[in-house]
Amino acid sequence: MRTKKTVLNLAYALGSSVLLLILGFVTRRLLVFHFGDDITTASQVVEKLFNFFSVAELGVGSVISYRLYEQIAARDAEKISKYMSMYKWAYRVVGWIICLLAAVGAAALPWIMPQVDRGTAYTVYGLNTLSTLSSYFLVTRRLMYTCTQQGYICTRIDLCFNIATYLAKIAIALWAPNYVLYFGVSIVLNTGANLVIARRFKKDFPYVHDVKVTFQDFKELGIFHDLRYFLVHRLSNTIYGSSDTIVTSRLGGSVQTTNLGNYTTISDSATNIGNKIMDSFAAAIGNIVYDKSATANDHDKKVFWGLDLFSYFFGSFVATAYLCLFQPFMTLWMGAGRLLPLGFVVVFCLNEYVGWNHRMVGSYRAVLGHFEQDQWFMVGSAVTNLALSFLLYRPFGVAGIVAATVVAHCIMWVGRARVVCRQYMKGSGTRYFGIQMIHLVTLALCMVLTYRLCTLLPGGIAGLVLRLVVVCLVPNAVNAACYLWTSDAEYLRFQAGKLLMKLKDWRTAQ
């Protein structure tokens, strides 16, 4: 059943994301060329500022979700209802806190965006405030779908509203270029999606009902203990994910911030697809851990090494694809004048590799809890990111800012892997980090070989298509030759065989 739901989640995720990817590129181009660098920069920076404000959430969603996995496995409807009610009320409190933070944070806008007109900055800021608050008051029911591996239901509903949002933005940019309408339509339609999911929730989970919760309930269940330590993780992740845009806006100006945003728009779109793929496994990992004990048996170890290898396959493919396709695609999409240096692209690729390569380890780490165990790694990651960003910008420009992020990301990765190898995969630390050194060698082989082949190809749309073919074939062929025969790939081979058999049976039934 887990495998079936994982595949179903994956199918819905991929099916919906391709169309949204194309529409996202169209709206980004229209935003840059119809509204200009100042409004584009304002929207990027304000979005990242609200990522910082979201620290007020304290990680309550992650803390309650890993407890919820345990109760779903035990089928304890009473405790499930209690956790969901706690989640709802916690998010309402968080919503009001973010409202207060937004009021205070407005004072920092002129310092962060000195080149942007204040009226424009504050208008975009106000619209983002409304969008963020509507999410916090309505989004809580999605947690149950995620934890029960039914995220495809939310994906299906979101797809309809997201398509409507993109089409409305395209129409506004082309025929009524008003940025208030452009950003405002997202608020209306995102709220609509959450209301539809709320209505569907009552039908899908009739046994989940609102119960009275008190401050004492949070205290007795140890939520505050976990939140105290998870706050460090939340803050560090926020700094890692948002500081590049804010530092670039402060030091580099609107044009460079917009150019950086063009690249991150591509990666964010790809990340959205990747997240859907990886999130399809996340709930299964939570169920695997809490169905048994907090220590892996022989079968669970095979699952872990298989999923970790899958993370490497995914990460090395993404990094190689960005290296070979970023500049040609950017030239066709935004024009050669919007290109950032190749050095930036290389560092950006390394950061993406680090993120995707340890994604499964991060999923295991999230469901294990005990966030105090790697809190100082997270602190070190955040401090390093900020300090190096300002230090490296002057000699290396935006590439230096991203290089600081790579270093910080590696610190975060080591902390997460250390927890998993000590608490769940006991005694596997040396093997894990040894495997990562081998992965770096094959990553370099994939990137260099594929890039060399791509340099032999022509430019234009035809060249981009040929590069895409090379990127799909070469790194995956190299990784398959190096790893698919190993014991770490046993679980992947088994699951691939099961999937092929099911497809064969389905075709026979047709």
GUNU-940838 format. One record per residue (C-alpha): residue number from 1; x, y, z; chain. Coordinates in Angstrom, 2 decimals. Layout:
<site NUM,<X,Y,Z>,'A'>
...
// end
This chain:
<site 1,<0.00,0.00,0.00>,'A'>
<site 2,<2.85,2.39,0.81>,'A'>
<site 3,<4.42,1.79,-2.60>,'A'>
<site 4,<1.10,2.29,-4.39>,'A'>
<site 5,<0.44,5.59,-2.63>,'A'>
<site 6,<4.00,6.76,-3.22>,'A'>
<site 7,<3.71,6.07,-6.96>,'A'>
<site 8,<0.28,7.75,-7.07>,'A'>
<site 9,<1.62,10.83,-5.32>,'A'>
<site 10,<4.54,10.87,-7.72>,'A'>
<site 11,<2.35,10.54,-10.81>,'A'>
<site 12,<0.09,13.41,-9.78>,'A'>
<site 13,<3.08,15.55,-8.83>,'A'>
<site 14,<4.89,15.15,-12.12>,'A'>
<site 15,<1.77,15.43,-14.20>,'A'>
<site 16,<0.76,18.76,-12.67>,'A'>
<site 17,<4.21,20.31,-12.37>,'A'>
<site 18,<5.23,20.28,-16.04>,'A'>
<site 19,<2.38,22.58,-17.07>,'A'>
<site 20,<2.95,24.87,-14.08>,'A'>
<site 21,<6.65,24.99,-14.95>,'A'>
<site 22,<5.91,26.36,-18.42>,'A'>
<site 23,<3.35,28.85,-17.13>,'A'>
<site 24,<5.78,29.99,-14.43>,'A'>
<site 25,<8.44,30.82,-17.02>,'A'>
<site 26,<5.93,32.81,-19.06>,'A'>
<site 27,<4.76,34.87,-16.08>,'A'>
<site 28,<8.33,35.53,-14.92>,'A'>
<site 29,<9.30,36.92,-18.32>,'A'>
<site 30,<6.20,39.10,-18.37>,'A'>
<site 31,<6.94,40.34,-14.85>,'A'>
<site 32,<10.50,41.37,-15.74>,'A'>
<site 33,<9.76,43.03,-19.08>,'A'>
<site 34,<6.31,44.51,-18.37>,'A'>
<site 35,<6.80,45.73,-14.78>,'A'>
<site 36,<10.58,46.35,-14.64>,'A'>
<site 37,<13.48,45.53,-12.33>,'A'>
<site 38,<12.23,47.56,-9.35>,'A'>
<site 39,<8.87,45.80,-9.00>,'A'>
<site 40,<10.48,42.43,-9.75>,'A'>
<site 41,<13.11,43.01,-7.07>,'A'>
<site 42,<10.51,44.21,-4.59>,'A'>
<site 43,<8.47,41.04,-5.04>,'A'>
<site 44,<11.55,38.82,-4.61>,'A'>
<site 45,<12.88,40.60,-1.54>,'A'>
<site 46,<9.50,40.85,0.20>,'A'>
<site 47,<8.94,37.14,-0.36>,'A'>
<site 48,<12.27,36.38,1.32>,'A'>
<site 49,<11.50,38.75,4.19>,'A'>
<site 50,<8.33,36.85,4.91>,'A'>
<site 51,<10.35,33.67,4.92>,'A'>
<site 52,<12.22,35.22,7.85>,'A'>
<site 53,<8.96,36.14,9.56>,'A'>
<site 54,<7.81,32.54,9.19>,'A'>
<site 55,<10.38,31.68,11.87>,'A'>
<site 56,<7.54,32.63,14.24>,'A'>
<site 57,<5.97,29.31,13.22>,'A'>
<site 58,<8.76,27.78,15.34>,'A'>
<site 59,<8.59,24.54,13.36>,'A'>
<site 60,<5.31,23.59,15.01>,'A'>
<site 61,<4.21,21.86,11.80>,'A'>
<site 62,<7.28,19.64,11.69>,'A'>
<site 63,<7.16,18.87,15.40>,'A'>
<site 64,<3.49,17.90,15.36>,'A'>
<site 65,<3.78,16.00,12.05>,'A'>
<site 66,<6.43,13.59,13.29>,'A'>
<site 67,<4.21,12.90,16.33>,'A'>
<site 68,<1.22,12.53,14.04>,'A'>
<site 69,<2.93,9.77,12.03>,'A'>
<site 70,<3.08,7.69,15.22>,'A'>
<site 71,<-0.63,8.15,15.98>,'A'>
<site 72,<-1.67,7.42,12.39>,'A'>
<site 73,<0.31,4.17,12.54>,'A'>
<site 74,<-1.46,3.34,15.83>,'A'>
<site 75,<-4.85,4.45,14.37>,'A'>
<site 76,<-5.59,6.49,17.47>,'A'>
<site 77,<-8.40,8.79,16.25>,'A'>
<site 78,<-8.60,10.64,19.56>,'A'>
<site 79,<-4.96,11.65,19.58>,'A'>
<site 80,<-5.02,12.43,15.86>,'A'>
<site 81,<-7.88,14.86,16.49>,'A'>
<site 82,<-6.04,16.37,19.40>,'A'>
<site 83,<-2.83,16.93,17.43>,'A'>
<site 84,<-4.73,18.44,14.51>,'A'>
<site 85,<-6.59,20.80,16.85>,'A'>
<site 86,<-3.31,21.81,18.45>,'A'>
<site 87,<-1.88,22.40,15.00>,'A'>
<site 88,<-4.81,24.62,14.02>,'A'>
<site 89,<-4.70,26.76,17.13>,'A'>
<site 90,<-0.92,27.04,17.04>,'A'>
<site 91,<-1.09,28.33,13.47>,'A'>
<site 92,<-3.70,30.91,14.41>,'A'>
<site 93,<-1.39,32.27,17.09>,'A'>
<site 94,<1.50,32.21,14.62>,'A'>
<site 95,<-0.60,34.15,12.11>,'A'>
<site 96,<-1.12,37.00,14.56>,'A'>
<site 97,<2.55,37.01,15.52>,'A'>
<site 98,<3.55,37.28,11.86>,'A'>
<site 99,<1.10,40.15,11.48>,'A'>
<site 100,<2.96,42.00,14.25>,'A'>
<site 101,<6.36,41.12,12.77>,'A'>
<site 102,<5.22,42.42,9.39>,'A'>
<site 103,<4.31,45.75,10.98>,'A'>
<site 104,<7.74,46.01,12.60>,'A'>
<site 105,<9.61,44.74,9.52>,'A'>
<site 106,<8.11,47.42,7.28>,'A'>
<site 107,<10.61,49.86,8.78>,'A'>
<site 108,<13.53,47.91,7.25>,'A'>
<site 109,<12.35,48.14,3.64>,'A'>
<site 110,<14.18,51.41,2.72>,'A'>
<site 111,<17.47,49.96,4.01>,'A'>
<site 112,<17.11,46.61,2.25>,'A'>
<site 113,<15.84,48.07,-1.05>,'A'>
<site 114,<17.36,51.57,-1.26>,'A'>
<site 115,<16.97,51.61,-5.05>,'A'>
<site 116,<13.21,50.80,-5.11>,'A'>
<site 117,<10.48,53.45,-4.87>,'A'>
<site 118,<9.01,53.36,-1.36>,'A'>
<site 119,<5.41,53.40,-2.55>,'A'>
<site 120,<6.04,50.37,-4.75>,'A'>
<site 121,<7.92,48.54,-2.01>,'A'>
<site 122,<5.21,49.08,0.60>,'A'>
<site 123,<2.38,48.16,-1.78>,'A'>
<site 124,<4.02,44.84,-2.69>,'A'>
<site 125,<4.79,44.33,1.01>,'A'>
<site 126,<1.14,44.84,2.00>,'A'>
<site 127,<-0.11,42.41,-0.64>,'A'>
<site 128,<2.37,39.79,0.52>,'A'>
<site 129,<1.22,40.29,4.10>,'A'>
<site 130,<-2.37,39.49,3.11>,'A'>
<site 131,<-1.27,36.44,1.13>,'A'>
<site 132,<0.85,35.06,3.97>,'A'>
<site 133,<-1.79,35.57,6.66>,'A'>
<site 134,<-4.51,33.90,4.59>,'A'>
<site 135,<-2.28,30.85,4.27>,'A'>
<site 136,<-1.58,30.53,7.99>,'A'>
<site 137,<-5.26,30.68,8.92>,'A'>
<site 138,<-6.41,28.18,6.28>,'A'>
<site 139,<-3.58,25.80,5.42>,'A'>
<site 140,<-3.55,23.47,8.45>,'A'>
<site 141,<-5.78,20.71,7.03>,'A'>
<site 142,<-3.16,19.83,4.43>,'A'>
<site 143,<-1.00,18.20,7.11>,'A'>
<site 144,<-3.30,15.21,7.41>,'A'>
<site 145,<-3.18,14.54,3.69>,'A'>
<site 146,<0.63,14.64,3.74>,'A'>
<site 147,<0.98,12.31,6.71>,'A'>
<site 148,<-1.46,9.75,5.26>,'A'>
<site 149,<0.27,9.79,1.85>,'A'>
<site 150,<-2.73,11.38,0.13>,'A'>
<site 151,<-0.99,14.55,-0.91>,'A'>
<site 152,<-2.11,13.92,-4.50>,'A'>
<site 153,<-5.60,15.12,-3.50>,'A'>
<site 154,<-4.25,18.54,-2.53>,'A'>
<site 155,<-2.06,18.53,-5.64>,'A'>
<site 156,<-5.09,17.96,-7.85>,'A'>
<site 157,<-7.00,20.86,-6.29>,'A'>
<site 158,<-3.97,23.14,-6.30>,'A'>
<site 159,<-3.38,22.41,-9.98>,'A'>
<site 160,<-6.73,23.88,-11.02>,'A'>
<site 161,<-6.28,27.03,-8.96>,'A'>
<site 162,<-2.62,27.46,-9.95>,'A'>
<site 163,<-3.46,27.27,-13.65>,'A'>
<site 164,<-6.17,29.88,-13.11>,'A'>
<site 165,<-3.67,32.09,-11.24>,'A'>
<site 166,<-1.05,31.92,-13.98>,'A'>
<site 167,<-3.56,32.56,-16.76>,'A'>
<site 168,<-4.97,35.55,-14.87>,'A'>
<site 169,<-1.44,36.95,-14.35>,'A'>
<site 170,<-0.63,36.54,-18.04>,'A'>
<site 171,<-3.84,38.34,-19.01>,'A'>
<site 172,<-3.17,41.19,-16.56>,'A'>
<site 173,<0.46,41.62,-17.69>,'A'>
<site 174,<-0.51,41.73,-21.36>,'A'>
<site 175,<-3.72,43.75,-21.31>,'A'>
<site 176,<-3.97,45.55,-17.96>,'A'>
<site 177,<-0.40,45.88,-16.59>,'A'>
<site 178,<-1.26,46.80,-13.02>,'A'>
<site 179,<1.01,45.18,-10.45>,'A'>
<site 180,<-1.62,45.42,-7.69>,'A'>
<site 181,<-3.95,43.25,-9.76>,'A'>
<site 182,<-1.02,41.03,-10.79>,'A'>
<site 183,<-0.11,40.13,-7.21>,'A'>
<site 184,<-3.63,40.43,-5.82>,'A'>
<site 185,<-5.07,37.68,-7.99>,'A'>
<site 186,<-2.78,35.18,-6.26>,'A'>
<site 187,<-4.32,36.03,-2.88>,'A'>
<site 188,<-7.86,35.39,-4.07>,'A'>
<site 189,<-7.16,32.11,-5.85>,'A'>
<site 190,<-4.79,30.70,-3.18>,'A'>
<site 191,<-7.49,31.36,-0.59>,'A'>
<site 192,<-9.99,29.59,-2.84>,'A'>
<site 193,<-7.79,26.48,-3.05>,'A'>
<site 194,<-7.47,26.30,0.74>,'A'>
<site 195,<-11.24,26.64,1.18>,'A'>
<site 196,<-11.91,23.79,-1.26>,'A'>
<site 197,<-9.41,21.57,0.59>,'A'>
<site 198,<-11.07,22.47,3.90>,'A'>
<site 199,<-14.43,21.35,2.52>,'A'>
<site 200,<-12.94,18.11,1.17>,'A'>
<site 201,<-11.22,17.42,4.50>,'A'>
<site 202,<-14.54,16.85,6.29>,'A'>
<site 203,<-15.41,14.11,3.81>,'A'>
<site 204,<-12.03,12.36,3.76>,'A'>
<site 205,<-11.36,12.41,7.51>,'A'>
<site 206,<-14.74,12.32,9.29>,'A'>
<site 207,<-13.12,10.87,12.42>,'A'>
<site 208,<-10.95,13.98,12.84>,'A'>
<site 209,<-12.85,16.63,14.76>,'A'>
<site 210,<-12.07,19.76,16.70>,'A'>
<site 211,<-11.36,19.18,20.37>,'A'>
<site 212,<-10.64,21.61,23.14>,'A'>
<site 213,<-6.92,22.15,23.71>,'A'>
<site 214,<-5.20,24.19,26.37>,'A'>
<site 215,<-1.77,25.57,27.05>,'A'>
<site 216,<-1.29,22.68,29.46>,'A'>
<site 217,<-1.88,20.16,26.64>,'A'>
<site 218,<1.02,21.62,24.68>,'A'>
<site 219,<3.18,21.51,27.77>,'A'>
<site 220,<2.30,17.96,28.82>,'A'>
<site 221,<3.01,16.55,25.37>,'A'>
<site 222,<6.47,18.09,25.38>,'A'>
<site 223,<5.74,20.29,22.37>,'A'>
<site 224,<7.52,23.29,23.87>,'A'>
<site 225,<10.61,21.19,24.54>,'A'>
<site 226,<10.79,20.20,20.89>,'A'>
<site 227,<9.92,23.67,19.62>,'A'>
<site 228,<12.66,25.25,21.70>,'A'>
<site 229,<15.27,23.21,19.85>,'A'>
<site 230,<13.55,23.16,16.48>,'A'>
<site 231,<13.47,26.97,16.45>,'A'>
<site 232,<17.21,26.88,15.81>,'A'>
<site 233,<16.62,24.61,12.81>,'A'>
<site 234,<13.85,26.79,11.52>,'A'>
<site 235,<15.88,29.99,11.78>,'A'>
<site 236,<18.95,28.43,10.17>,'A'>
<site 237,<16.94,27.02,7.27>,'A'>
<site 238,<15.32,30.41,6.74>,'A'>
<site 239,<18.65,32.23,6.67>,'A'>
<site 240,<20.02,29.64,4.26>,'A'>
<site 241,<17.04,29.95,1.92>,'A'>
<site 242,<16.48,33.70,1.98>,'A'>
<site 243,<19.70,35.58,2.68>,'A'>
<site 244,<21.11,35.46,-0.87>,'A'>
<site 245,<18.34,37.60,-2.35>,'A'>
<site 246,<18.32,40.10,0.53>,'A'>
<site 247,<22.12,40.53,0.57>,'A'>
<site 248,<22.19,40.92,-3.21>,'A'>
<site 249,<19.43,43.55,-3.05>,'A'>
<site 250,<21.33,45.52,-0.43>,'A'>
<site 251,<24.77,45.30,-2.09>,'A'>
<site 252,<24.08,44.68,-5.78>,'A'>
<site 253,<20.99,46.67,-6.72>,'A'>
<site 254,<17.79,45.92,-8.62>,'A'>
<site 255,<19.25,44.65,-11.89>,'A'>
<site 256,<21.55,42.10,-10.29>,'A'>
<site 257,<18.82,41.00,-7.89>,'A'>
<site 258,<16.43,40.51,-10.81>,'A'>
<site 259,<19.07,38.54,-12.75>,'A'>
<site 260,<19.69,36.34,-9.71>,'A'>
<site 261,<15.94,35.90,-9.40>,'A'>
<site 262,<15.72,34.68,-12.99>,'A'>
<site 263,<18.09,31.82,-12.17>,'A'>
<site 264,<16.38,31.03,-8.89>,'A'>
<site 265,<13.02,31.03,-10.67>,'A'>
<site 266,<14.29,28.19,-12.85>,'A'>
<site 267,<15.68,26.31,-9.86>,'A'>
<site 268,<12.55,26.99,-7.79>,'A'>
<site 269,<10.40,25.54,-10.57>,'A'>
<site 270,<12.62,22.48,-10.80>,'A'>
<site 271,<12.70,22.28,-7.00>,'A'>
<site 272,<8.91,22.29,-6.93>,'A'>
<site 273,<8.90,19.22,-9.16>,'A'>
<site 274,<11.68,17.62,-7.15>,'A'>
<site 275,<9.90,18.32,-3.88>,'A'>
<site 276,<6.79,16.58,-5.15>,'A'>
<site 277,<8.92,13.55,-6.03>,'A'>
<site 278,<10.78,13.51,-2.73>,'A'>
<site 279,<7.72,14.33,-0.63>,'A'>
<site 280,<6.08,11.24,-2.08>,'A'>
<site 281,<8.68,9.29,-0.08>,'A'>
<site 282,<8.64,11.46,3.05>,'A'>
<site 283,<5.42,10.10,4.55>,'A'>
<site 284,<6.53,6.53,3.75>,'A'>
<site 285,<9.77,7.19,5.67>,'A'>
<site 286,<7.76,8.42,8.66>,'A'>
<site 287,<5.63,5.29,8.59>,'A'>
<site 288,<8.67,3.02,8.24>,'A'>
<site 289,<10.35,4.56,11.26>,'A'>
<site 290,<7.30,4.53,13.53>,'A'>
<site 291,<5.80,1.21,12.45>,'A'>
<site 292,<8.61,-0.55,14.30>,'A'>
<site 293,<11.34,0.86,16.48>,'A'>
<site 294,<13.57,3.88,16.25>,'A'>
<site 295,<16.47,1.65,15.17>,'A'>
<site 296,<16.76,0.22,11.65>,'A'>
<site 297,<16.66,-3.55,11.09>,'A'>
<site 298,<18.35,-5.22,8.11>,'A'>
<site 299,<15.48,-4.52,5.72>,'A'>
<site 300,<15.18,-0.90,6.85>,'A'>
<site 301,<18.91,-0.42,6.31>,'A'>
<site 302,<18.54,-1.60,2.70>,'A'>
<site 303,<15.71,0.89,2.28>,'A'>
<site 304,<17.85,3.68,3.73>,'A'>
<site 305,<20.86,3.02,1.51>,'A'>
<site 306,<18.61,2.66,-1.51>,'A'>
<site 307,<16.85,5.96,-0.87>,'A'>
<site 308,<20.17,7.67,-0.15>,'A'>
<site 309,<21.51,6.43,-3.49>,'A'>
<site 310,<18.35,7.69,-5.18>,'A'>
<site 311,<19.05,11.11,-3.62>,'A'>
<site 312,<22.54,11.06,-5.12>,'A'>
<site 313,<21.19,10.08,-8.55>,'A'>
<site 314,<18.71,12.95,-8.37>,'A'>
<site 315,<21.21,15.49,-7.03>,'A'>
<site 316,<23.94,14.70,-9.56>,'A'>
<site 317,<21.45,14.83,-12.43>,'A'>
<site 318,<20.08,18.22,-11.31>,'A'>
<site 319,<23.56,19.71,-10.84>,'A'>
<site 320,<24.72,18.47,-14.26>,'A'>
<site 321,<21.53,19.73,-15.92>,'A'>
<site 322,<21.94,23.22,-14.45>,'A'>
<site 323,<25.59,23.39,-15.51>,'A'>
<site 324,<24.79,22.47,-19.12>,'A'>
<site 325,<21.39,24.08,-19.63>,'A'>
<site 326,<21.30,27.23,-17.48>,'A'>
<site 327,<23.12,29.61,-19.82>,'A'>
<site 328,<21.62,28.42,-23.14>,'A'>
<site 329,<18.11,28.45,-21.71>,'A'>
<site 330,<18.59,31.85,-20.05>,'A'>
<site 331,<19.82,33.32,-23.35>,'A'>
<site 332,<16.67,32.16,-25.15>,'A'>
<site 333,<14.33,33.05,-22.27>,'A'>
<site 334,<15.59,36.43,-21.05>,'A'>
<site 335,<18.37,37.38,-23.47>,'A'>
<site 336,<22.16,37.31,-23.24>,'A'>
<site 337,<22.17,40.60,-21.32>,'A'>
<site 338,<20.59,38.85,-18.34>,'A'>
<site 339,<23.32,36.20,-17.96>,'A'>
<site 340,<25.36,35.88,-14.77>,'A'>
<site 341,<28.99,34.60,-14.95>,'A'>
<site 342,<29.77,30.90,-15.44>,'A'>
<site 343,<31.51,30.90,-12.02>,'A'>
<site 344,<28.17,31.70,-10.42>,'A'>
<site 345,<26.55,28.82,-12.32>,'A'>
<site 346,<29.18,26.32,-11.12>,'A'>
<site 347,<28.79,27.33,-7.48>,'A'>
<site 348,<25.00,27.33,-7.83>,'A'>
<site 349,<25.14,23.77,-9.21>,'A'>
<site 350,<27.20,22.61,-6.24>,'A'>
<site 351,<24.67,24.07,-3.82>,'A'>
<site 352,<21.82,22.30,-5.60>,'A'>
<site 353,<23.76,19.03,-5.46>,'A'>
<site 354,<24.33,19.33,-1.72>,'A'>
<site 355,<20.63,19.98,-1.15>,'A'>
<site 356,<19.25,17.15,-3.25>,'A'>
<site 357,<21.97,14.65,-2.38>,'A'>
<site 358,<21.09,14.66,1.31>,'A'>
<site 359,<17.35,15.10,0.86>,'A'>
<site 360,<16.46,11.59,2.04>,'A'>
<site 361,<18.77,11.90,5.02>,'A'>
<site 362,<16.94,15.13,5.81>,'A'>
<site 363,<13.59,13.31,5.66>,'A'>
<site 364,<14.81,10.66,8.09>,'A'>
<site 365,<16.22,13.33,10.34>,'A'>
<site 366,<12.90,15.24,10.35>,'A'>
<site 367,<10.81,12.28,11.52>,'A'>
<site 368,<13.29,11.28,14.24>,'A'>
<site 369,<12.79,14.48,16.27>,'A'>
<site 370,<15.25,15.30,19.11>,'A'>
<site 371,<16.23,18.51,17.35>,'A'>
<site 372,<18.66,19.47,20.08>,'A'>
<site 373,<21.14,16.91,18.75>,'A'>
<site 374,<22.25,19.01,15.79>,'A'>
<site 375,<21.20,22.48,16.86>,'A'>
<site 376,<24.77,23.80,16.98>,'A'>
<site 377,<25.40,22.63,13.44>,'A'>
<site 378,<22.38,24.70,12.43>,'A'>
<site 379,<23.66,27.71,14.35>,'A'>
<site 380,<27.05,27.34,12.67>,'A'>
<site 381,<25.35,27.09,9.29>,'A'>
<site 382,<23.36,30.32,9.77>,'A'>
<site 383,<26.27,32.36,11.14>,'A'>
<site 384,<28.61,31.12,8.40>,'A'>
<site 385,<26.11,31.93,5.67>,'A'>
<site 386,<25.58,35.53,6.75>,'A'>
<site 387,<29.23,36.28,7.58>,'A'>
<site 388,<30.68,34.79,4.39>,'A'>
<site 389,<27.98,36.37,2.20>,'A'>
<site 390,<29.07,39.91,3.11>,'A'>
<site 391,<32.75,38.94,3.14>,'A'>
<site 392,<32.79,37.26,-0.28>,'A'>
<site 393,<30.53,39.63,-2.19>,'A'>
<site 394,<33.14,42.31,-2.91>,'A'>
<site 395,<35.82,40.00,-4.43>,'A'>
<site 396,<33.47,37.54,-6.16>,'A'>
<site 397,<30.10,39.26,-6.55>,'A'>
<site 398,<26.94,37.17,-6.44>,'A'>
<site 399,<29.01,34.00,-6.92>,'A'>
<site 400,<30.61,34.71,-3.52>,'A'>
<site 401,<27.19,34.95,-1.88>,'A'>
<site 402,<26.18,31.56,-3.28>,'A'>
<site 403,<29.56,30.07,-2.29>,'A'>
<site 404,<28.82,31.11,1.30>,'A'>
<site 405,<25.51,29.27,1.00>,'A'>
<site 406,<27.29,26.11,-0.18>,'A'>
<site 407,<29.58,26.11,2.87>,'A'>
<site 408,<26.63,26.71,5.21>,'A'>
<site 409,<24.61,23.98,3.49>,'A'>
<site 410,<27.41,21.46,4.00>,'A'>
<site 411,<27.53,22.23,7.73>,'A'>
<site 412,<23.78,21.63,7.90>,'A'>
<site 413,<24.16,18.35,5.99>,'A'>
<site 414,<26.85,17.01,8.33>,'A'>
<site 415,<24.66,17.72,11.37>,'A'>
<site 416,<21.63,15.95,9.92>,'A'>
<site 417,<23.60,12.91,8.77>,'A'>
<site 418,<25.26,12.66,12.19>,'A'>
<site 419,<21.87,12.44,13.93>,'A'>
<site 420,<20.52,9.79,11.55>,'A'>
<site 421,<23.68,7.67,11.75>,'A'>
<site 422,<23.76,7.82,15.54>,'A'>
<site 423,<20.07,7.47,16.33>,'A'>
<site 424,<18.61,5.30,13.53>,'A'>
<site 425,<21.37,3.86,11.32>,'A'>
<site 426,<23.58,3.16,14.30>,'A'>
<site 427,<27.25,2.66,13.51>,'A'>
<site 428,<26.90,3.73,9.86>,'A'>
<site 429,<28.52,7.15,10.10>,'A'>
<site 430,<31.92,6.21,8.67>,'A'>
<site 431,<30.34,4.30,5.80>,'A'>
<site 432,<27.95,7.14,5.01>,'A'>
<site 433,<30.61,9.84,4.76>,'A'>
<site 434,<32.93,7.48,2.85>,'A'>
<site 435,<30.20,6.91,0.28>,'A'>
<site 436,<29.75,10.67,-0.08>,'A'>
<site 437,<33.44,11.05,-1.00>,'A'>
<site 438,<32.99,8.45,-3.75>,'A'>
<site 439,<29.86,10.26,-4.92>,'A'>
<site 440,<31.86,13.47,-5.33>,'A'>
<site 441,<34.21,11.71,-7.76>,'A'>
<site 442,<31.38,10.38,-9.92>,'A'>
<site 443,<29.64,13.76,-9.71>,'A'>
<site 444,<32.72,15.46,-11.15>,'A'>
<site 445,<32.86,12.83,-13.91>,'A'>
<site 446,<29.19,13.37,-14.78>,'A'>
<site 447,<29.48,17.16,-14.86>,'A'>
<site 448,<32.76,17.43,-16.78>,'A'>
<site 449,<31.91,14.77,-19.38>,'A'>
<site 450,<28.41,16.08,-20.02>,'A'>
<site 451,<29.53,19.72,-20.18>,'A'>
<site 452,<32.31,18.88,-22.63>,'A'>
<site 453,<29.87,17.12,-24.93>,'A'>
<site 454,<27.42,20.01,-24.73>,'A'>
<site 455,<30.07,22.54,-25.76>,'A'>
<site 456,<30.28,20.73,-29.12>,'A'>
<site 457,<26.62,21.42,-29.86>,'A'>
<site 458,<25.18,24.46,-31.68>,'A'>
<site 459,<23.17,27.24,-30.08>,'A'>
<site 460,<19.52,28.18,-30.46>,'A'>
<site 461,<16.45,26.07,-29.74>,'A'>
<site 462,<17.81,23.05,-31.64>,'A'>
<site 463,<21.02,23.15,-29.60>,'A'>
<site 464,<19.06,23.40,-26.36>,'A'>
<site 465,<17.02,20.33,-27.30>,'A'>
<site 466,<20.18,18.38,-28.16>,'A'>
<site 467,<21.76,19.45,-24.85>,'A'>
<site 468,<18.67,18.24,-23.02>,'A'>
<site 469,<19.02,14.83,-24.66>,'A'>
<site 470,<22.71,14.65,-23.70>,'A'>
<site 471,<21.92,15.71,-20.11>,'A'>
<site 472,<19.24,13.04,-19.80>,'A'>
<site 473,<21.51,10.29,-21.11>,'A'>
<site 474,<25.10,10.87,-20.03>,'A'>
<site 475,<25.00,11.48,-16.23>,'A'>
<site 476,<22.34,8.81,-15.72>,'A'>
<site 477,<24.33,6.32,-17.79>,'A'>
<site 478,<27.50,7.07,-15.80>,'A'>
<site 479,<25.70,6.67,-12.47>,'A'>
<site 480,<23.96,3.48,-13.60>,'A'>
<site 481,<27.29,1.95,-14.65>,'A'>
<site 482,<28.93,2.94,-11.37>,'A'>
<site 483,<26.19,2.09,-8.86>,'A'>
<site 484,<23.22,0.02,-10.05>,'A'>
<site 485,<25.09,-3.26,-9.55>,'A'>
<site 486,<26.01,-2.45,-5.92>,'A'>
<site 487,<24.30,-3.67,-2.74>,'A'>
<site 488,<23.14,-0.13,-2.01>,'A'>
<site 489,<20.96,-0.31,-5.14>,'A'>
<site 490,<19.26,-3.57,-4.07>,'A'>
<site 491,<16.13,-1.81,-2.82>,'A'>
<site 492,<15.94,0.34,-5.95>,'A'>
<site 493,<16.29,-2.72,-8.20>,'A'>
<site 494,<13.55,-4.49,-6.25>,'A'>
<site 495,<11.13,-1.56,-6.44>,'A'>
<site 496,<11.86,-1.02,-10.14>,'A'>
<site 497,<11.10,-4.69,-10.77>,'A'>
<site 498,<7.81,-4.44,-8.90>,'A'>
<site 499,<6.84,-1.36,-10.84>,'A'>
<site 500,<7.65,-3.01,-14.17>,'A'>
<site 501,<5.57,-6.04,-13.23>,'A'>
<site 502,<2.62,-3.84,-12.31>,'A'>
<site 503,<2.91,-1.96,-15.59>,'A'>
<site 504,<3.06,-5.28,-17.45>,'A'>
<site 505,<-0.04,-6.52,-15.63>,'A'>
<site 506,<-1.85,-3.25,-16.36>,'A'>
<site 507,<-1.03,-3.47,-20.07>,'A'>
<site 508,<-2.18,-7.09,-20.14>,'A'>
<site 509,<-5.45,-6.14,-18.47>,'A'>
<site 510,<-6.00,-3.45,-21.09>,'A'>
// end
